[in-house]
Amino acid sequence: MEDISCSIKHGNSLDRLKRIEGQVKGIVRMVEQDKYCIDIINQISAVKGALNQVALLILQNHVESCVSEAVKNADEQEKEEKIEEFIDTVKKFVK
């Protein structure tokens, strides 16, 4: 589900994702160059942490814009849908 107002704040997330993309490319090079396994795992761990932070940032932006807007201005059904969507997303994230 795409909402134009929800995508406005994704600039910072996009910058972070591009940095993560660079980190992943670095990991690929490490594997190709047969680097020490523990060093590779440490880099993978760093990427996982960075991805979690981006996900939390996007989730926060979603709550502050989309969910908040729906709660203030939407009809009851849309409010329930946004809240249910948010809860489902959090459940997926914490798995």
PDB file of N, CA, C and O in Angstrom:
ATOM      1  N   MET A   1       0.849  -1.166   0.000  1.00  0.00           N
ATOM      2  CA  MET A   1       0.000   0.000   0.000  1.00  0.00           C
ATOM      3  C   MET A   1       0.901   1.237   0.000  1.00  0.00           C
ATOM      4  O   MET A   1       1.714   1.417   0.907  1.00  0.00           O
ATOM      5  N   GLU A   2       0.754   2.082  -1.013  1.00  0.00           N
ATOM      6  CA  GLU A   2       1.607   3.263  -1.118  1.00  0.00           C
ATOM      7  C   GLU A   2       0.787   4.502  -0.854  1.00  0.00           C
ATOM      8  O   GLU A   2      -0.348   4.622  -1.317  1.00  0.00           O
ATOM      9  N   ASP A   3       1.360   5.416  -0.114  1.00  0.00           N
ATOM     10  CA  ASP A   3       0.721   6.679   0.197  1.00  0.00           C
ATOM     11  C   ASP A   3       1.767   7.753  -0.008  1.00  0.00           C
ATOM     12  O   ASP A   3       2.839   7.695   0.594  1.00  0.00           O
ATOM     13  N   ILE A   4       1.476   8.736  -0.850  1.00  0.00           N
ATOM     14  CA  ILE A   4       2.467   9.758  -1.185  1.00  0.00           C
ATOM     15  C   ILE A   4       2.964  10.463   0.062  1.00  0.00           C
ATOM     16  O   ILE A   4       4.166  10.693   0.196  1.00  0.00           O
ATOM     17  N   SER A   5       2.066  10.815   0.986  1.00  0.00           N
ATOM     18  CA  SER A   5       2.488  11.524   2.186  1.00  0.00           C
ATOM     19  C   SER A   5       3.411  10.678   3.051  1.00  0.00           C
ATOM     20  O   SER A   5       4.225  11.217   3.802  1.00  0.00           O
ATOM     21  N   CYS A   6       3.293   9.359   2.952  1.00  0.00           N
ATOM     22  CA  CYS A   6       4.131   8.474   3.755  1.00  0.00           C
ATOM     23  C   CYS A   6       5.548   8.376   3.209  1.00  0.00           C
ATOM     24  O   CYS A   6       6.473   8.041   3.948  1.00  0.00           O
ATOM     25  N   SER A   7       5.727   8.663   1.932  1.00  0.00           N
ATOM     26  CA  SER A   7       7.048   8.495   1.339  1.00  0.00           C
ATOM     27  C   SER A   7       7.904   9.751   1.436  1.00  0.00           C
ATOM     28  O   SER A   7       9.081   9.719   1.078  1.00  0.00           O
ATOM     29  N   ILE A   8       7.344  10.839   1.906  1.00  0.00           N
ATOM     30  CA  ILE A   8       8.062  12.108   1.950  1.00  0.00           C
ATOM     31  C   ILE A   8       9.309  12.036   2.824  1.00  0.00           C
ATOM     32  O   ILE A   8      10.330  12.621   2.463  1.00  0.00           O
ATOM     33  N   LYS A   9       9.265  11.352   3.939  1.00  0.00           N
ATOM     34  CA  LYS A   9      10.360  11.345   4.903  1.00  0.00           C
ATOM     35  C   LYS A   9      11.385  10.242   4.666  1.00  0.00           C
ATOM     36  O   LYS A   9      12.223  10.000   5.535  1.00  0.00           O
ATOM     37  N   HIS A  10      11.346   9.571   3.527  1.00  0.00           N
ATOM     38  CA  HIS A  10      12.232   8.435   3.305  1.00  0.00           C
ATOM     39  C   HIS A  10      13.634   8.824   2.840  1.00  0.00           C
ATOM     40  O   HIS A  10      14.467   7.943   2.628  1.00  0.00           O
ATOM     41  N   GLY A  11      13.916  10.108   2.677  1.00  0.00           N
ATOM     42  CA  GLY A  11      15.233  10.527   2.204  1.00  0.00           C
ATOM     43  C   GLY A  11      16.364  10.031   3.080  1.00  0.00           C
ATOM     44  O   GLY A  11      17.342   9.485   2.569  1.00  0.00           O
ATOM     45  N   ASN A  12      16.254  10.205   4.387  1.00  0.00           N
ATOM     46  CA  ASN A  12      17.285   9.754   5.321  1.00  0.00           C
ATOM     47  C   ASN A  12      17.428   8.238   5.277  1.00  0.00           C
ATOM     48  O   ASN A  12      18.540   7.714   5.345  1.00  0.00           O
ATOM     49  N   SER A  13      16.314   7.542   5.164  1.00  0.00           N
ATOM     50  CA  SER A  13      16.353   6.083   5.076  1.00  0.00           C
ATOM     51  C   SER A  13      17.057   5.642   3.809  1.00  0.00           C
ATOM     52  O   SER A  13      17.820   4.676   3.819  1.00  0.00           O
ATOM     53  N   LEU A  14      16.806   6.343   2.726  1.00  0.00           N
ATOM     54  CA  LEU A  14      17.435   6.000   1.458  1.00  0.00           C
ATOM     55  C   LEU A  14      18.948   6.164   1.547  1.00  0.00           C
ATOM     56  O   LEU A  14      19.694   5.318   1.056  1.00  0.00           O
ATOM     57  N   ASP A  15      19.398   7.237   2.165  1.00  0.00           N
ATOM     58  CA  ASP A  15      20.847   7.436   2.358  1.00  0.00           C
ATOM     59  C   ASP A  15      21.447   6.286   3.159  1.00  0.00           C
ATOM     60  O   ASP A  15      22.512   5.772   2.816  1.00  0.00           O
ATOM     61  N   ARG A  16      20.771   5.891   4.214  1.00  0.00           N
ATOM     62  CA  ARG A  16      21.264   4.785   5.041  1.00  0.00           C
ATOM     63  C   ARG A  16      21.290   3.477   4.260  1.00  0.00           C
ATOM     64  O   ARG A  16      22.232   2.693   4.377  1.00  0.00           O
ATOM     65  N   LEU A  17      20.250   3.247   3.464  1.00  0.00           N
ATOM     66  CA  LEU A  17      20.199   2.019   2.669  1.00  0.00           C
ATOM     67  C   LEU A  17      21.315   1.973   1.629  1.00  0.00           C
ATOM     68  O   LEU A  17      21.858   0.907   1.340  1.00  0.00           O
ATOM     69  N   LYS A  18      21.651   3.118   1.075  1.00  0.00           N
ATOM     70  CA  LYS A  18      22.759   3.155   0.112  1.00  0.00           C
ATOM     71  C   LYS A  18      24.081   2.831   0.804  1.00  0.00           C
ATOM     72  O   LYS A  18      24.944   2.168   0.228  1.00  0.00           O
ATOM     73  N   ARG A  19      24.234   3.301   2.037  1.00  0.00           N
ATOM     74  CA  ARG A  19      25.430   2.959   2.812  1.00  0.00           C
ATOM     75  C   ARG A  19      25.477   1.459   3.084  1.00  0.00           C
ATOM     76  O   ARG A  19      26.528   0.828   2.974  1.00  0.00           O
ATOM     77  N   ILE A  20      24.342   0.907   3.434  1.00  0.00           N
ATOM     78  CA  ILE A  20      24.255  -0.536   3.689  1.00  0.00           C
ATOM     79  C   ILE A  20      24.568  -1.311   2.415  1.00  0.00           C
ATOM     80  O   ILE A  20      25.244  -2.339   2.457  1.00  0.00           O
ATOM     81  N   GLU A  21      24.083  -0.822   1.301  1.00  0.00           N
ATOM     82  CA  GLU A  21      24.387  -1.462   0.018  1.00  0.00           C
ATOM     83  C   GLU A  21      25.901  -1.528  -0.193  1.00  0.00           C
ATOM     84  O   GLU A  21      26.426  -2.543  -0.652  1.00  0.00           O
ATOM     85  N   GLY A  22      26.587  -0.453   0.142  1.00  0.00           N
ATOM     86  CA  GLY A  22      28.047  -0.446   0.045  1.00  0.00           C
ATOM     87  C   GLY A  22      28.677  -1.463   0.982  1.00  0.00           C
ATOM     88  O   GLY A  22      29.647  -2.131   0.622  1.00  0.00           O
ATOM     89  N   GLN A  23      28.125  -1.580   2.184  1.00  0.00           N
ATOM     90  CA  GLN A  23      28.635  -2.568   3.133  1.00  0.00           C
ATOM     91  C   GLN A  23      28.448  -3.985   2.599  1.00  0.00           C
ATOM     92  O   GLN A  23      29.339  -4.824   2.732  1.00  0.00           O
ATOM     93  N   VAL A  24      27.295  -4.251   2.000  1.00  0.00           N
ATOM     94  CA  VAL A  24      27.025  -5.586   1.459  1.00  0.00           C
ATOM     95  C   VAL A  24      27.986  -5.887   0.313  1.00  0.00           C
ATOM     96  O   VAL A  24      28.495  -7.002   0.205  1.00  0.00           O
ATOM     97  N   LYS A  25      28.233  -4.907  -0.532  1.00  0.00           N
ATOM     98  CA  LYS A  25      29.201  -5.104  -1.618  1.00  0.00           C
ATOM     99  C   LYS A  25      30.587  -5.406  -1.045  1.00  0.00           C
ATOM    100  O   LYS A  25      31.336  -6.210  -1.600  1.00  0.00           O
ATOM    101  N   GLY A  26      30.915  -4.757   0.060  1.00  0.00           N
ATOM    102  CA  GLY A  26      32.182  -5.037   0.734  1.00  0.00           C
ATOM    103  C   GLY A  26      32.240  -6.465   1.254  1.00  0.00           C
ATOM    104  O   GLY A  26      33.284  -7.113   1.188  1.00  0.00           O
ATOM    105  N   ILE A  27      31.134  -6.946   1.763  1.00  0.00           N
ATOM    106  CA  ILE A  27      31.075  -8.333   2.242  1.00  0.00           C
ATOM    107  C   ILE A  27      31.265  -9.299   1.080  1.00  0.00           C
ATOM    108  O   ILE A  27      31.968 -10.301   1.210  1.00  0.00           O
ATOM    109  N   VAL A  28      30.645  -9.005  -0.044  1.00  0.00           N
ATOM    110  CA  VAL A  28      30.813  -9.855  -1.230  1.00  0.00           C
ATOM    111  C   VAL A  28      32.289  -9.920  -1.611  1.00  0.00           C
ATOM    112  O   VAL A  28      32.811 -10.993  -1.911  1.00  0.00           O
ATOM    113  N   ARG A  29      32.955  -8.774  -1.598  1.00  0.00           N
ATOM    114  CA  ARG A  29      34.392  -8.756  -1.917  1.00  0.00           C
ATOM    115  C   ARG A  29      35.190  -9.576  -0.911  1.00  0.00           C
ATOM    116  O   ARG A  29      36.123 -10.290  -1.277  1.00  0.00           O
ATOM    117  N   MET A  30      34.814  -9.466   0.359  1.00  0.00           N
ATOM    118  CA  MET A  30      35.510 -10.238   1.387  1.00  0.00           C
ATOM    119  C   MET A  30      35.386 -11.734   1.115  1.00  0.00           C
ATOM    120  O   MET A  30      36.361 -12.475   1.233  1.00  0.00           O
ATOM    121  N   VAL A  31      34.186 -12.172   0.753  1.00  0.00           N
ATOM    122  CA  VAL A  31      33.969 -13.591   0.457  1.00  0.00           C
ATOM    123  C   VAL A  31      34.764 -13.988  -0.781  1.00  0.00           C
ATOM    124  O   VAL A  31      35.409 -15.036  -0.801  1.00  0.00           O
ATOM    125  N   GLU A  32      34.716 -13.153  -1.805  1.00  0.00           N
ATOM    126  CA  GLU A  32      35.452 -13.445  -3.039  1.00  0.00           C
ATOM    127  C   GLU A  32      36.958 -13.535  -2.791  1.00  0.00           C
ATOM    128  O   GLU A  32      37.661 -14.297  -3.454  1.00  0.00           O
ATOM    129  N   GLN A  33      37.439 -12.752  -1.835  1.00  0.00           N
ATOM    130  CA  GLN A  33      38.873 -12.726  -1.534  1.00  0.00           C
ATOM    131  C   GLN A  33      39.252 -13.709  -0.432  1.00  0.00           C
ATOM    132  O   GLN A  33      40.383 -13.695   0.055  1.00  0.00           O
ATOM    133  N   ASP A  34      38.326 -14.547  -0.045  1.00  0.00           N
ATOM    134  CA  ASP A  34      38.574 -15.555   0.987  1.00  0.00           C
ATOM    135  C   ASP A  34      39.082 -14.959   2.301  1.00  0.00           C
ATOM    136  O   ASP A  34      40.023 -15.476   2.904  1.00  0.00           O
ATOM    137  N   LYS A  35      38.457 -13.877   2.734  1.00  0.00           N
ATOM    138  CA  LYS A  35      38.852 -13.248   3.999  1.00  0.00           C
ATOM    139  C   LYS A  35      38.454 -14.146   5.168  1.00  0.00           C
ATOM    140  O   LYS A  35      37.694 -15.102   5.011  1.00  0.00           O
ATOM    141  N   TYR A  36      38.974 -13.821   6.314  1.00  0.00           N
ATOM    142  CA  TYR A  36      38.739 -14.576   7.537  1.00  0.00           C
ATOM    143  C   TYR A  36      37.240 -14.614   7.856  1.00  0.00           C
ATOM    144  O   TYR A  36      36.577 -13.578   7.882  1.00  0.00           O
ATOM    145  N   CYS A  37      36.722 -15.812   8.095  1.00  0.00           N
ATOM    146  CA  CYS A  37      35.278 -16.024   8.292  1.00  0.00           C
ATOM    147  C   CYS A  37      34.691 -15.138   9.393  1.00  0.00           C
ATOM    148  O   CYS A  37      33.604 -14.582   9.234  1.00  0.00           O
ATOM    149  N   ILE A  38      35.399 -15.012  10.483  1.00  0.00           N
ATOM    150  CA  ILE A  38      34.887 -14.214  11.604  1.00  0.00           C
ATOM    151  C   ILE A  38      34.754 -12.753  11.196  1.00  0.00           C
ATOM    152  O   ILE A  38      33.802 -12.087  11.603  1.00  0.00           O
ATOM    153  N   ASP A  39      35.683 -12.246  10.404  1.00  0.00           N
ATOM    154  CA  ASP A  39      35.585 -10.867   9.917  1.00  0.00           C
ATOM    155  C   ASP A  39      34.349 -10.695   9.035  1.00  0.00           C
ATOM    156  O   ASP A  39      33.663  -9.675   9.108  1.00  0.00           O
ATOM    157  N   ILE A  40      34.073 -11.685   8.214  1.00  0.00           N
ATOM    158  CA  ILE A  40      32.885 -11.636   7.353  1.00  0.00           C
ATOM    159  C   ILE A  40      31.619 -11.643   8.206  1.00  0.00           C
ATOM    160  O   ILE A  40      30.703 -10.853   7.977  1.00  0.00           O
ATOM    161  N   ILE A  41      31.573 -12.535   9.182  1.00  0.00           N
ATOM    162  CA  ILE A  41      30.407 -12.615  10.074  1.00  0.00           C
ATOM    163  C   ILE A  41      30.213 -11.301  10.822  1.00  0.00           C
ATOM    164  O   ILE A  41      29.081 -10.842  10.979  1.00  0.00           O
ATOM    165  N   ASN A  42      31.294 -10.693  11.280  1.00  0.00           N
ATOM    166  CA  ASN A  42      31.193  -9.407  11.973  1.00  0.00           C
ATOM    167  C   ASN A  42      30.594  -8.337  11.066  1.00  0.00           C
ATOM    168  O   ASN A  42      29.785  -7.525  11.516  1.00  0.00           O
ATOM    169  N   GLN A  43      30.980  -8.330   9.806  1.00  0.00           N
ATOM    170  CA  GLN A  43      30.427  -7.358   8.863  1.00  0.00           C
ATOM    171  C   GLN A  43      28.949  -7.639   8.588  1.00  0.00           C
ATOM    172  O   GLN A  43      28.145  -6.713   8.477  1.00  0.00           O
ATOM    173  N   ILE A  44      28.602  -8.904   8.481  1.00  0.00           N
ATOM    174  CA  ILE A  44      27.194  -9.270   8.289  1.00  0.00           C
ATOM    175  C   ILE A  44      26.367  -8.816   9.489  1.00  0.00           C
ATOM    176  O   ILE A  44      25.256  -8.310   9.330  1.00  0.00           O
ATOM    177  N   SER A  45      26.910  -8.996  10.674  1.00  0.00           N
ATOM    178  CA  SER A  45      26.226  -8.558  11.886  1.00  0.00           C
ATOM    179  C   SER A  45      26.008  -7.044  11.872  1.00  0.00           C
ATOM    180  O   SER A  45      24.947  -6.562  12.269  1.00  0.00           O
ATOM    181  N   ALA A  46      27.005  -6.306  11.419  1.00  0.00           N
ATOM    182  CA  ALA A  46      26.883  -4.849  11.334  1.00  0.00           C
ATOM    183  C   ALA A  46      25.781  -4.455  10.352  1.00  0.00           C
ATOM    184  O   ALA A  46      25.015  -3.528  10.613  1.00  0.00           O
ATOM    185  N   VAL A  47      25.705  -5.157   9.230  1.00  0.00           N
ATOM    186  CA  VAL A  47      24.671  -4.868   8.234  1.00  0.00           C
ATOM    187  C   VAL A  47      23.286  -5.173   8.802  1.00  0.00           C
ATOM    188  O   VAL A  47      22.349  -4.400   8.603  1.00  0.00           O
ATOM    189  N   LYS A  48      23.154  -6.290   9.502  1.00  0.00           N
ATOM    190  CA  LYS A  48      21.866  -6.627  10.113  1.00  0.00           C
ATOM    191  C   LYS A  48      21.430  -5.532  11.081  1.00  0.00           C
ATOM    192  O   LYS A  48      20.267  -5.127  11.088  1.00  0.00           O
ATOM    193  N   GLY A  49      22.360  -5.061  11.889  1.00  0.00           N
ATOM    194  CA  GLY A  49      22.038  -3.993  12.828  1.00  0.00           C
ATOM    195  C   GLY A  49      21.625  -2.714  12.118  1.00  0.00           C
ATOM    196  O   GLY A  49      20.675  -2.045  12.525  1.00  0.00           O
ATOM    197  N   ALA A  50      22.344  -2.380  11.055  1.00  0.00           N
ATOM    198  CA  ALA A  50      22.016  -1.178  10.290  1.00  0.00           C
ATOM    199  C   ALA A  50      20.646  -1.304   9.629  1.00  0.00           C
ATOM    200  O   ALA A  50      19.877  -0.344   9.608  1.00  0.00           O
ATOM    201  N   LEU A  51      20.340  -2.481   9.090  1.00  0.00           N
ATOM    202  CA  LEU A  51      19.021  -2.699   8.485  1.00  0.00           C
ATOM    203  C   LEU A  51      17.911  -2.580   9.525  1.00  0.00           C
ATOM    204  O   LEU A  51      16.855  -2.012   9.245  1.00  0.00           O
ATOM    205  N   ASN A  52      18.145  -3.110  10.715  1.00  0.00           N
ATOM    206  CA  ASN A  52      17.148  -2.983  11.782  1.00  0.00           C
ATOM    207  C   ASN A  52      16.900  -1.521  12.124  1.00  0.00           C
ATOM    208  O   ASN A  52      15.759  -1.117  12.345  1.00  0.00           O
ATOM    209  N   GLN A  53      17.964  -0.730  12.170  1.00  0.00           N
ATOM    210  CA  GLN A  53      17.812   0.694  12.477  1.00  0.00           C
ATOM    211  C   GLN A  53      17.023   1.421  11.392  1.00  0.00           C
ATOM    212  O   GLN A  53      16.190   2.276  11.696  1.00  0.00           O
ATOM    213  N   VAL A  54      17.280   1.086  10.134  1.00  0.00           N
ATOM    214  CA  VAL A  54      16.522   1.698   9.034  1.00  0.00           C
ATOM    215  C   VAL A  54      15.054   1.286   9.117  1.00  0.00           C
ATOM    216  O   VAL A  54      14.161   2.112   8.931  1.00  0.00           O
ATOM    217  N   ALA A  55      14.815   0.025   9.393  1.00  0.00           N
ATOM    218  CA  ALA A  55      13.433  -0.443   9.513  1.00  0.00           C
ATOM    219  C   ALA A  55      12.704   0.305  10.627  1.00  0.00           C
ATOM    220  O   ALA A  55      11.550   0.699  10.462  1.00  0.00           O
ATOM    221  N   LEU A  56      13.370   0.498  11.745  1.00  0.00           N
ATOM    222  CA  LEU A  56      12.750   1.239  12.850  1.00  0.00           C
ATOM    223  C   LEU A  56      12.484   2.688  12.469  1.00  0.00           C
ATOM    224  O   LEU A  56      11.449   3.246  12.831  1.00  0.00           O
ATOM    225  N   LEU A  57      13.411   3.297  11.741  1.00  0.00           N
ATOM    226  CA  LEU A  57      13.229   4.677  11.291  1.00  0.00           C
ATOM    227  C   LEU A  57      12.024   4.784  10.354  1.00  0.00           C
ATOM    228  O   LEU A  57      11.205   5.694  10.485  1.00  0.00           O
ATOM    229  N   ILE A  58      11.925   3.853   9.415  1.00  0.00           N
ATOM    230  CA  ILE A  58      10.792   3.858   8.489  1.00  0.00           C
ATOM    231  C   ILE A  58       9.490   3.606   9.240  1.00  0.00           C
ATOM    232  O   ILE A  58       8.474   4.239   8.952  1.00  0.00           O
ATOM    233  N   LEU A  59       9.515   2.700  10.186  1.00  0.00           N
ATOM    234  CA  LEU A  59       8.327   2.418  10.989  1.00  0.00           C
ATOM    235  C   LEU A  59       7.914   3.647  11.798  1.00  0.00           C
ATOM    236  O   LEU A  59       6.729   3.969  11.885  1.00  0.00           O
ATOM    237  N   GLN A  60       8.879   4.319  12.379  1.00  0.00           N
ATOM    238  CA  GLN A  60       8.594   5.540  13.134  1.00  0.00           C
ATOM    239  C   GLN A  60       7.978   6.599  12.226  1.00  0.00           C
ATOM    240  O   GLN A  60       6.981   7.226  12.587  1.00  0.00           O
ATOM    241  N   ASN A  61       8.567   6.801  11.051  1.00  0.00           N
ATOM    242  CA  ASN A  61       8.013   7.773  10.109  1.00  0.00           C
ATOM    243  C   ASN A  61       6.593   7.399   9.705  1.00  0.00           C
ATOM    244  O   ASN A  61       5.732   8.266   9.551  1.00  0.00           O
ATOM    245  N   HIS A  62       6.359   6.118   9.538  1.00  0.00           N
ATOM    246  CA  HIS A  62       5.025   5.651   9.158  1.00  0.00           C
ATOM    247  C   HIS A  62       4.006   5.987  10.251  1.00  0.00           C
ATOM    248  O   HIS A  62       2.908   6.463   9.963  1.00  0.00           O
ATOM    249  N   VAL A  63       4.378   5.736  11.490  1.00  0.00           N
ATOM    250  CA  VAL A  63       3.465   6.036  12.598  1.00  0.00           C
ATOM    251  C   VAL A  63       3.225   7.539  12.698  1.00  0.00           C
ATOM    252  O   VAL A  63       2.091   7.981  12.887  1.00  0.00           O
ATOM    253  N   GLU A  64       4.298   8.323  12.570  1.00  0.00           N
ATOM    254  CA  GLU A  64       4.173   9.774  12.715  1.00  0.00           C
ATOM    255  C   GLU A  64       3.405  10.421  11.570  1.00  0.00           C
ATOM    256  O   GLU A  64       2.832  11.497  11.744  1.00  0.00           O
ATOM    257  N   SER A  65       3.384   9.785  10.407  1.00  0.00           N
ATOM    258  CA  SER A  65       2.672  10.391   9.282  1.00  0.00           C
ATOM    259  C   SER A  65       1.397   9.620   8.960  1.00  0.00           C
ATOM    260  O   SER A  65       0.299  10.110   9.221  1.00  0.00           O
ATOM    261  N   CYS A  66       1.524   8.449   8.411  1.00  0.00           N
ATOM    262  CA  CYS A  66       0.367   7.702   7.893  1.00  0.00           C
ATOM    263  C   CYS A  66      -0.614   7.289   8.985  1.00  0.00           C
ATOM    264  O   CYS A  66      -1.810   7.565   8.884  1.00  0.00           O
ATOM    265  N   VAL A  67      -0.122   6.640  10.010  1.00  0.00           N
ATOM    266  CA  VAL A  67      -1.013   6.149  11.064  1.00  0.00           C
ATOM    267  C   VAL A  67      -1.617   7.325  11.821  1.00  0.00           C
ATOM    268  O   VAL A  67      -2.816   7.341  12.100  1.00  0.00           O
ATOM    269  N   SER A  68      -0.793   8.298  12.150  1.00  0.00           N
ATOM    270  CA  SER A  68      -1.280   9.468  12.865  1.00  0.00           C
ATOM    271  C   SER A  68      -2.357  10.199  12.065  1.00  0.00           C
ATOM    272  O   SER A  68      -3.385  10.600  12.610  1.00  0.00           O
ATOM    273  N   GLU A  69      -2.110  10.364  10.774  1.00  0.00           N
ATOM    274  CA  GLU A  69      -3.086  11.029   9.903  1.00  0.00           C
ATOM    275  C   GLU A  69      -4.397  10.250   9.844  1.00  0.00           C
ATOM    276  O   GLU A  69      -5.477  10.837   9.895  1.00  0.00           O
ATOM    277  N   ALA A  70      -4.299   8.943   9.739  1.00  0.00           N
ATOM    278  CA  ALA A  70      -5.508   8.114   9.686  1.00  0.00           C
ATOM    279  C   ALA A  70      -6.297   8.209  10.983  1.00  0.00           C
ATOM    280  O   ALA A  70      -7.526   8.284  10.962  1.00  0.00           O
ATOM    281  N   VAL A  71      -5.596   8.205  12.107  1.00  0.00           N
ATOM    282  CA  VAL A  71      -6.276   8.277  13.401  1.00  0.00           C
ATOM    283  C   VAL A  71      -6.980   9.625  13.561  1.00  0.00           C
ATOM    284  O   VAL A  71      -8.071   9.697  14.127  1.00  0.00           O
ATOM    285  N   LYS A  72      -6.359  10.685  13.063  1.00  0.00           N
ATOM    286  CA  LYS A  72      -6.959  12.017  13.193  1.00  0.00           C
ATOM    287  C   LYS A  72      -8.116  12.240  12.227  1.00  0.00           C
ATOM    288  O   LYS A  72      -9.146  12.797  12.606  1.00  0.00           O
ATOM    289  N   ASN A  73      -7.948  11.806  10.976  1.00  0.00           N
ATOM    290  CA  ASN A  73      -8.859  12.262   9.931  1.00  0.00           C
ATOM    291  C   ASN A  73      -9.666  11.185   9.215  1.00  0.00           C
ATOM    292  O   ASN A  73     -10.599  11.513   8.482  1.00  0.00           O
ATOM    293  N   ALA A  74      -9.343   9.950   9.401  1.00  0.00           N
ATOM    294  CA  ALA A  74      -9.989   8.901   8.605  1.00  0.00           C
ATOM    295  C   ALA A  74     -11.269   8.408   9.267  1.00  0.00           C
ATOM    296  O   ALA A  74     -11.541   8.669  10.439  1.00  0.00           O
ATOM    297  N   ASP A  75     -12.034   7.690   8.468  1.00  0.00           N
ATOM    298  CA  ASP A  75     -13.219   7.061   9.043  1.00  0.00           C
ATOM    299  C   ASP A  75     -12.784   5.864   9.892  1.00  0.00           C
ATOM    300  O   ASP A  75     -11.620   5.464   9.875  1.00  0.00           O
ATOM    301  N   GLU A  76     -13.715   5.318  10.614  1.00  0.00           N
ATOM    302  CA  GLU A  76     -13.400   4.252  11.579  1.00  0.00           C
ATOM    303  C   GLU A  76     -12.760   3.036  10.916  1.00  0.00           C
ATOM    304  O   GLU A  76     -11.836   2.444  11.473  1.00  0.00           O
ATOM    305  N   GLN A  77     -13.239   2.662   9.742  1.00  0.00           N
ATOM    306  CA  GLN A  77     -12.692   1.490   9.048  1.00  0.00           C
ATOM    307  C   GLN A  77     -11.233   1.714   8.648  1.00  0.00           C
ATOM    308  O   GLN A  77     -10.398   0.826   8.820  1.00  0.00           O
ATOM    309  N   GLU A  78     -10.927   2.894   8.117  1.00  0.00           N
ATOM    310  CA  GLU A  78      -9.541   3.174   7.721  1.00  0.00           C
ATOM    311  C   GLU A  78      -8.623   3.214   8.938  1.00  0.00           C
ATOM    312  O   GLU A  78      -7.484   2.752   8.876  1.00  0.00           O
ATOM    313  N   LYS A  79      -9.116   3.764  10.041  1.00  0.00           N
ATOM    314  CA  LYS A  79      -8.332   3.771  11.279  1.00  0.00           C
ATOM    315  C   LYS A  79      -7.975   2.346  11.685  1.00  0.00           C
ATOM    316  O   LYS A  79      -6.819   2.040  11.977  1.00  0.00           O
ATOM    317  N   GLU A  80      -8.978   1.488  11.700  1.00  0.00           N
ATOM    318  CA  GLU A  80      -8.751   0.096  12.087  1.00  0.00           C
ATOM    319  C   GLU A  80      -7.783  -0.595  11.134  1.00  0.00           C
ATOM    320  O   GLU A  80      -6.931  -1.371  11.567  1.00  0.00           O
ATOM    321  N   GLU A  81      -7.910  -0.315   9.835  1.00  0.00           N
ATOM    322  CA  GLU A  81      -7.018  -0.920   8.846  1.00  0.00           C
ATOM    323  C   GLU A  81      -5.571  -0.481   9.063  1.00  0.00           C
ATOM    324  O   GLU A  81      -4.656  -1.302   9.012  1.00  0.00           O
ATOM    325  N   LYS A  82      -5.365   0.818   9.306  1.00  0.00           N
ATOM    326  CA  LYS A  82      -4.006   1.327   9.524  1.00  0.00           C
ATOM    327  C   LYS A  82      -3.396   0.738  10.790  1.00  0.00           C
ATOM    328  O   LYS A  82      -2.223   0.366  10.803  1.00  0.00           O
ATOM    329  N   ILE A  83      -4.180   0.656  11.840  1.00  0.00           N
ATOM    330  CA  ILE A  83      -3.677   0.099  13.092  1.00  0.00           C
ATOM    331  C   ILE A  83      -3.363  -1.381  12.929  1.00  0.00           C
ATOM    332  O   ILE A  83      -2.329  -1.852  13.405  1.00  0.00           O
ATOM    333  N   GLU A  84      -4.240  -2.115  12.265  1.00  0.00           N
ATOM    334  CA  GLU A  84      -4.002  -3.539  12.026  1.00  0.00           C
ATOM    335  C   GLU A  84      -2.762  -3.744  11.148  1.00  0.00           C
ATOM    336  O   GLU A  84      -1.954  -4.638  11.404  1.00  0.00           O
ATOM    337  N   GLU A  85      -2.622  -2.921  10.129  1.00  0.00           N
ATOM    338  CA  GLU A  85      -1.449  -2.995   9.256  1.00  0.00           C
ATOM    339  C   GLU A  85      -0.169  -2.752  10.060  1.00  0.00           C
ATOM    340  O   GLU A  85       0.827  -3.452   9.882  1.00  0.00           O
ATOM    341  N   PHE A  86      -0.206  -1.760  10.939  1.00  0.00           N
ATOM    342  CA  PHE A  86       0.947  -1.446  11.780  1.00  0.00           C
ATOM    343  C   PHE A  86       1.293  -2.618  12.695  1.00  0.00           C
ATOM    344  O   PHE A  86       2.458  -3.002  12.800  1.00  0.00           O
ATOM    345  N   ILE A  87       0.302  -3.177  13.346  1.00  0.00           N
ATOM    346  CA  ILE A  87       0.532  -4.302  14.256  1.00  0.00           C
ATOM    347  C   ILE A  87       1.097  -5.498  13.504  1.00  0.00           C
ATOM    348  O   ILE A  87       2.029  -6.144  13.983  1.00  0.00           O
ATOM    349  N   ASP A  88       0.547  -5.801  12.332  1.00  0.00           N
ATOM    350  CA  ASP A  88       1.061  -6.910  11.517  1.00  0.00           C
ATOM    351  C   ASP A  88       2.518  -6.681  11.125  1.00  0.00           C
ATOM    352  O   ASP A  88       3.324  -7.611  11.131  1.00  0.00           O
ATOM    353  N   THR A  89       2.843  -5.450  10.787  1.00  0.00           N
ATOM    354  CA  THR A  89       4.218  -5.121  10.398  1.00  0.00           C
ATOM    355  C   THR A  89       5.170  -5.283  11.572  1.00  0.00           C
ATOM    356  O   THR A  89       6.267  -5.818  11.411  1.00  0.00           O
ATOM    357  N   VAL A  90       4.767  -4.829  12.744  1.00  0.00           N
ATOM    358  CA  VAL A  90       5.612  -4.983  13.936  1.00  0.00           C
ATOM    359  C   VAL A  90       5.820  -6.462  14.242  1.00  0.00           C
ATOM    360  O   VAL A  90       6.927  -6.870  14.596  1.00  0.00           O
ATOM    361  N   LYS A  91       4.781  -7.258  14.112  1.00  0.00           N
ATOM    362  CA  LYS A  91       4.912  -8.703  14.354  1.00  0.00           C
ATOM    363  C   LYS A  91       5.933  -9.326  13.414  1.00  0.00           C
ATOM    364  O   LYS A  91       6.756 -10.137  13.839  1.00  0.00           O
ATOM    365  N   LYS A  92       5.887  -8.952  12.138  1.00  0.00           N
ATOM    366  CA  LYS A  92       6.855  -9.473  11.168  1.00  0.00           C
ATOM    367  C   LYS A  92       8.268  -9.027  11.521  1.00  0.00           C
ATOM    368  O   LYS A  92       9.220  -9.799  11.405  1.00  0.00           O
ATOM    369  N   PHE A  93       8.395  -7.791  11.947  1.00  0.00           N
ATOM    370  CA  PHE A  93       9.708  -7.224  12.242  1.00  0.00           C
ATOM    371  C   PHE A  93      10.372  -7.902  13.433  1.00  0.00           C
ATOM    372  O   PHE A  93      11.584  -8.120  13.421  1.00  0.00           O
ATOM    373  N   VAL A  94       9.609  -8.234  14.444  1.00  0.00           N
ATOM    374  CA  VAL A  94      10.205  -8.793  15.659  1.00  0.00           C
ATOM    375  C   VAL A  94      10.422 -10.296  15.599  1.00  0.00           C
ATOM    376  O   VAL A  94      10.972 -10.870  16.539  1.00  0.00           O
ATOM    377  N   LYS A  95      10.009 -10.946  14.528  1.00  0.00           N
ATOM    378  CA  LYS A  95      10.228 -12.396  14.387  1.00  0.00           C
ATOM    379  C   LYS A  95      11.694 -12.715  14.341  1.00  0.00           C
ATOM    380  O   LYS A  95      12.069 -13.882  14.225  1.00  0.00           O
TER     381      LYS A  95
END
